[in-house]
Amino acid sequence: MATAHGLSDAAAEGKARVSDGKAQVRKAARTAGDSKLLEIPARVGFAASGLVQLLLGGLAVQLGAAHVGEADQTGALDEVAKIPGGFIVLWVSAIGLFALALWLLTEAVLVRAGSAGDRWLRRGQHLSKAVAYAVLGLTALAFAQGHPSHASATTRQASAGLLATPGGQLLLGALGLVTCAVGGYFLVKGVRRRFRSDIDVPSGAAGHGIVVLGVVGYVAKGVVVALAGVAFILAAIRAQAATATGLAGGLAALQQLPLGGEIVVVLGLGLIASGIYNVARAWLARF
């Protein structure tokens, strides 16, 4: 009996330590999330993301209207690198994007409201966005250091490596489904205007303009992200990494459809709207 009591006490003590550990992690994350040292660079990250989307939208418009160029994140960053002092902008952007990714990670740790399923869904959303911003930050850092990499080529290489692993087709297909789901999430967030909870919406005409930009931007971003997901799924079905061309390949394939050029132009304008919204979000974001 004494042994049973001892085991029970040990188990209770172990649970208490786990609970204390989780509380300490949340406290550390809350401290990081509330830190002005993280908030300011994170706002810079929103602005940097907005700049990339502005340029990306411009490249998409050029692609759809004149059938020249290639629209992806590396093309947008290459445009930044060409301007006077562009490497400084790239360094600042990389730091801001990394800070934004870190802030999203802390937000994922701090999720507590709602059911267990809702909490894990929100954690997944925060984590996926953190990974996306971290990857964009690494790309900006590569450009700042003078070692640019092409997004389409990198995507194909990563897909080829994934296909070479056991069950690689299933993994690549799952990645495509997740990417499509992220695109759908952006689309729904835009249509339902859920992004308004992310910012302090100004009153009057300015607030109305920000909401319109958010709706158009999120819908366009959802469509282009879903296109990239479809490319991953097709690559998995065909077992051909060359099909996984990412955003640039998705827009190029869309351009081959009837009225495809016009559709790409519209999506490009939507990405420009998303870029303007994100630049505004740098000042309006709730932390």
N, C-alpha and C positions, 0 to 999 in steps of 0.2 A: 504493500500500500504506500509506504514511504517512497519506494522507487517510482511508483506511478505519479505521486504528487511531485516528485523531483522532476520527472519528465514534463509534466504539465507546466510547472514553473519555468522550466528551461524554454519550452515552446512559447509561453507567454512573453518571456524576456526577449526571445528572438523576434517575435512579431513586433514588440515595442521598438526594438532597434531598427527594424526595417521601416516602421512608421516614422521614427525620428529621422532616419536617413532620407526618406522621401520629403519630409518637411524641410530638411536642410537644403535639399536640391531645389525645392520650390522657392525657398527664401533667397537662395543665391540667384536663381533665375529672375525673381521679382526685383531684386536689387539691381541686377544688370539691366533689366527692362526699363526700370525707372531712372537709370543713370542718364544725366544730361550728356555725359561723355559718349554714350552710345546713341542717344536720340539725335544729336546734331549730325553725326556722320550718316545715320540712317536716312535722315531727310535728304542729305546729299545723294544717297543711293537712289531714292525715288526720282530725284531730278536727273541723275545719270541714266536711269532706266527710261525716263521720258525722252531724253535726248536720243538714245539709241532707237526708240520706237519712232520718233519723228523722222530720223534719217532713214530708217528701215521702210517707213511708209512712203517717203520720197522715192526710194529705189524701186519699190513696188509699182508706184505710179509710172515711173520711167519705163519699167519692164512692160507694164500693160499697154501703155500708150505708144511707145516707140519700139518695143520688142528688143531692147538692148539692156545689157547688164544682168546682174543677178542679185536678188533680194534676200539677204540673210544678215544675221547679227555681225558677222565678220566684215561684210561689206559696209555696214553702217559704221563700225569702229574704224575701218580703213579711211572713211571720209573724215572722221574726227582727227586721225593721225596726220592728215594732209594739211589741216589748217595751221596757221602760225600759233605756236605754243600748244599744239594739240597733244603732245606727250604729257604736258602738265595736266590737261583736262583728263587724259586717260588714267594717270596715277590717282588723281582725286576721285575719279569715278570708280576705280577699282576699290579704293579704301571705303567709299560710301556703300558700294554693293556688298562688300564683305560685312560691313556693319549691319546692313539691312538683313542679310542672311542670318547673322547672329541674333538680331532682335526677333526674327521669326522663329528661331529655335527656342528662344526663351518663352515666346508666346505659346509654342507647342507644349512646353513643360507645364505652363501655368493653367492650361485648359482644365476646368473643374465643373462648370455648369452643364446641365442637361443630362440625358441618359448616357450609359456607357457607350452605346453605339454612336451617339452624337459627338461625344468627346473624342473618340478615336477618329471619326470622320474629320473633325476640325483639326486634330493633330496631324492627320495625313495631309490636309490642305496646307497647313503651315509648313510642314516639312518639305513638301514638293516645291513650294514657292521658294523656300530657303535654298534648296539644291539648285533651282533655276538661277537665282540671283548669284549664288556662289560660282556657278559655272560661267555666267556672264562676267563676273568679277575676274575670274582667272583668265578669260579671253581678253578682257581689257588690260590686265596686267601683262599678258604676252605681247600685246601691241605696244604698250608703254615701254617695254624692254627691247623692242625691235625684233621680236620673234613671233610674228603673226602666224596663225594657223587657220586654214579654211574650214568653215563649219561643215560644209557638205562632205568634204574628204574625211574629216574627223568622225562624223556620224557614220559614214560607210565603214571606216576602219573599226570603230567600236562594234558595229553591227556584225561585221565579219568575225570578229573575235567571239562575240556572243553565239553566233551560229556554229562556231567550231566546237563549242562545249557540249557535253551531253545534255539533251533536252533544250538545246539552244533555240530551236524554232519556237517551242512553247514559250520560252522566256522572252524572246523578241516579240512574239504575238501578244504576250501579257503586257509588255512595255507599251506596245501600240494601243492596247485597250485602255491602259491607265492614262496615256497621253490624250486619247480621245475623250476620256472622262474629264480630264482637266479642262480641255477645250469646252466641253459641255457645261462644266461648272462656271467658266467665265461667261459663256453665253447667257445662262440662266441668271447669273449675278447681274449682268447688264440689263436684261429684259425686266427683271423684277426690281431693279434699282437697289439691290442689297448693299452696294458699295457705299451708300450714303452713311452707313454706320461706321465706315472707316475714316470719315473726315468730318470736320466742322463745316457744314454747308453754309456759305454766306447767304444773307438775305437779299431779296430783290432780284434784279436781272442777272447779277453776277452769279448768284446761286443757281438760277435756272440754267444759265450757260454751262456751268460746271456739271450739272446733272446730265444735260444733253450730251456733252463731251464724254462723260462716263458711260452712258448707255451705248452710244455709237462705238466708243473705243473697246469696251468689254465684248460687245457682240463681234466686232471685227477680229479681235484677238482670239476669241473662242473659235472662230471659223478657221483661222490660220493654224492654230495649235492642233485642232482636230485633223486638218489636212496632213500635218506632220505625223500624227498618230496613224492615219490611214496608210501612209507610206511605210511605216514600220510593220503594219499588219500584212501588207502586200509582200514586203520583203520576207516575212516569216513564212507566208504561204508558198512563195516561189523558191524559198531557200536561196535567195540572191541578195547579198548585202548591197549591191549596186543600186537596188530599188529604194533603199533607205536613204533618201537624199535630204531629209529634213525639210525645213521651211522653204528653202530655195527651190528644191525639186517639186514640192507640193504646188507652189505658185506657178512654176513652169508647166507642170502637167495641167493645171487648171486653165492656163492660157490656151491650150490646144482645143478646148471645148468651144462650141458655138457661143459667141459673145464672151469668150473667155478673157480676152484682153480688157473688155469693159468691166468684167467682174473683178479682175485683179486691180484695176484702177480704183474701183469702189473700196476694195479691201485696203488698198494703200491709203486712201483718204481716211478710212476708219482707224488705221494704225497711227496716222498723224494726229487724229483726235485723241487717241489713247495716250500718245506722247505728251500732248498739251495737258491732258488731265493729270498725268503723273507728275509733270513739272509743277502744276498747281497743288497737287497732293503733298509735295515736299513742304509746303507751308501750312496746309490744312489738315495733315494727318493727325489722327488721335493716337497718343502714346500712353 
